[in-house]
Amino acid sequence: MIRVDQGSEFVSRDMDLWAYQRGGVLDFSRPGKPTDNAFIEAFNGWFRAECLNQHWFLTLADAAEKLEAWRRYYNAERPHGAIGNKVPIALTKSGDATTPSP
């Protein structure tokens, strides 16, 4: 299941077909209710502020390299207030990881 909002990129037939061909199902949040997907909205804000707005991507390879570096930083070095200022990787190693509920 893929949780998506009502953005035009997610409501197209092409997106629905893509998910269907891969055995996925699109789960739409309610129109005008960003709180249905609050943790993703928060992540998108951090991703834009800490990664996308900080870099120019000169090539696809350059983008892949910078995005992977940020992903490693986000999961292994950056403290997250919602989990007691721990890094996510520490939770998976300790067995305290939980799956966020929608």
C-alpha positions as a Markdown table, in Angstrom:
| # | Residue | x | y | z |
|---|---|---|---|---|
| 1 | Met | 0.0 | 0.0 | 0.0 |
| 2 | Ile | 1.3 | 3.4 | -0.9 |
| 3 | Arg | -0.1 | 6.4 | 1.0 |
| 4 | Val | -0.5 | 9.4 | -1.3 |
| 5 | Asp | -2.3 | 12.7 | -1.2 |
| 6 | Gln | -4.6 | 14.2 | -3.8 |
| 7 | Gly | -1.8 | 15.8 | -5.8 |
| 8 | Ser | -2.1 | 15.6 | -9.6 |
| 9 | Glu | 0.9 | 13.4 | -9.8 |
| 10 | Phe | -0.8 | 10.7 | -7.8 |
| 11 | Val | -4.4 | 10.7 | -9.2 |
| 12 | Ser | -3.4 | 10.0 | -12.8 |
| 13 | Arg | -4.2 | 6.7 | -14.5 |
| 14 | Asp | -0.5 | 6.2 | -15.2 |
| 15 | Met | 0.3 | 6.2 | -11.4 |
| 16 | Asp | -2.6 | 3.8 | -10.8 |
| 17 | Leu | -1.4 | 1.5 | -13.5 |
| 18 | Trp | 2.2 | 1.7 | -12.3 |
| 19 | Ala | 1.1 | 0.6 | -8.8 |
| 20 | Tyr | -1.3 | -2.1 | -10.1 |
| 21 | Gln | 1.5 | -3.6 | -12.3 |
| 22 | Arg | 3.7 | -3.9 | -9.2 |
| 23 | Gly | 1.0 | -5.4 | -7.0 |
| 24 | Gly | 0.5 | -2.1 | -5.1 |
| 25 | Val | -2.5 | -0.3 | -4.0 |
| 26 | Leu | -2.8 | 3.5 | -3.7 |
| 27 | Asp | -4.3 | 4.7 | -0.5 |
| 28 | Phe | -5.5 | 8.4 | -0.8 |
| 29 | Ser | -5.6 | 10.8 | 2.1 |
| 30 | Arg | -8.7 | 12.9 | 2.4 |
| 31 | Pro | -8.7 | 16.1 | 0.2 |
| 32 | Gly | -7.4 | 19.1 | 2.2 |
| 33 | Lys | -6.3 | 17.0 | 5.2 |
| 34 | Pro | -2.5 | 17.1 | 5.4 |
| 35 | Thr | -2.9 | 15.7 | 9.0 |
| 36 | Asp | -3.8 | 12.4 | 7.4 |
| 37 | Asn | -0.2 | 12.1 | 6.4 |
| 38 | Ala | 1.5 | 14.3 | 8.9 |
| 39 | Phe | 4.7 | 12.3 | 9.3 |
| 40 | Ile | 5.3 | 12.3 | 5.5 |
| 41 | Glu | 4.5 | 16.1 | 5.3 |
| 42 | Ala | 7.1 | 16.6 | 8.1 |
| 43 | Phe | 9.6 | 14.5 | 6.3 |
| 44 | Asn | 9.0 | 16.3 | 3.0 |
| 45 | Gly | 9.7 | 19.7 | 4.8 |
| 46 | Trp | 13.0 | 18.4 | 6.3 |
| 47 | Phe | 14.0 | 16.8 | 3.0 |
| 48 | Arg | 13.5 | 20.1 | 1.1 |
| 49 | Ala | 15.1 | 22.3 | 3.8 |
| 50 | Glu | 18.1 | 20.0 | 4.5 |
| 51 | Cys | 18.8 | 18.5 | 1.1 |
| 52 | Leu | 17.0 | 19.9 | -2.0 |
| 53 | Asn | 17.4 | 23.6 | -1.1 |
| 54 | Gln | 21.1 | 23.0 | -0.1 |
| 55 | His | 22.4 | 21.5 | -3.4 |
| 56 | Trp | 22.5 | 22.0 | -7.1 |
| 57 | Phe | 22.3 | 18.7 | -8.9 |
| 58 | Leu | 24.5 | 18.9 | -12.0 |
| 59 | Thr | 23.8 | 15.4 | -13.4 |
| 60 | Leu | 21.7 | 12.4 | -12.5 |
| 61 | Ala | 24.7 | 10.7 | -11.0 |
| 62 | Asp | 25.5 | 13.8 | -8.9 |
| 63 | Ala | 21.9 | 13.9 | -7.7 |
| 64 | Ala | 22.0 | 10.2 | -6.7 |
| 65 | Glu | 25.3 | 10.7 | -4.8 |
| 66 | Lys | 24.0 | 13.7 | -2.9 |
| 67 | Leu | 20.7 | 12.2 | -2.1 |
| 68 | Glu | 22.3 | 9.0 | -0.9 |
| 69 | Ala | 24.7 | 11.0 | 1.4 |
| 70 | Trp | 21.7 | 12.9 | 2.8 |
| 71 | Arg | 19.8 | 9.6 | 3.4 |
| 72 | Arg | 22.7 | 8.2 | 5.3 |
| 73 | Tyr | 23.0 | 11.4 | 7.4 |
| 74 | Tyr | 19.2 | 11.5 | 8.1 |
| 75 | Asn | 19.1 | 7.9 | 9.2 |
| 76 | Ala | 22.4 | 7.4 | 11.0 |
| 77 | Glu | 23.6 | 10.8 | 12.3 |
| 78 | Arg | 20.7 | 13.3 | 12.5 |
| 79 | Pro | 18.9 | 13.3 | 15.9 |
| 80 | His | 15.1 | 13.1 | 15.6 |
| 81 | Gly | 13.0 | 14.8 | 18.2 |
| 82 | Ala | 10.1 | 12.5 | 17.8 |
| 83 | Ile | 12.1 | 9.6 | 18.9 |
| 84 | Gly | 13.8 | 11.2 | 21.9 |
| 85 | Asn | 16.7 | 12.8 | 19.9 |
| 86 | Lys | 18.0 | 9.4 | 18.8 |
| 87 | Val | 19.0 | 8.5 | 15.3 |
| 88 | Pro | 16.7 | 6.1 | 13.5 |
| 89 | Ile | 19.4 | 3.5 | 13.0 |
| 90 | Ala | 19.9 | 3.3 | 16.7 |
| 91 | Leu | 16.3 | 2.2 | 17.1 |
| 92 | Thr | 16.6 | -0.6 | 14.6 |
| 93 | Lys | 19.8 | -1.9 | 16.2 |
| 94 | Ser | 18.1 | -1.8 | 19.7 |
| 95 | Gly | 14.9 | -3.5 | 18.6 |
| 96 | Asp | 12.9 | -0.5 | 19.6 |
| 97 | Ala | 11.7 | 0.3 | 16.1 |
| 98 | Thr | 8.1 | 0.7 | 15.5 |
| 99 | Thr | 6.2 | 1.2 | 12.3 |
| 100 | Pro | 4.3 | 4.5 | 12.1 |
| 101 | Ser | 0.6 | 4.1 | 11.9 |
| 102 | Pro | -1.3 | 6.1 | 9.3 |
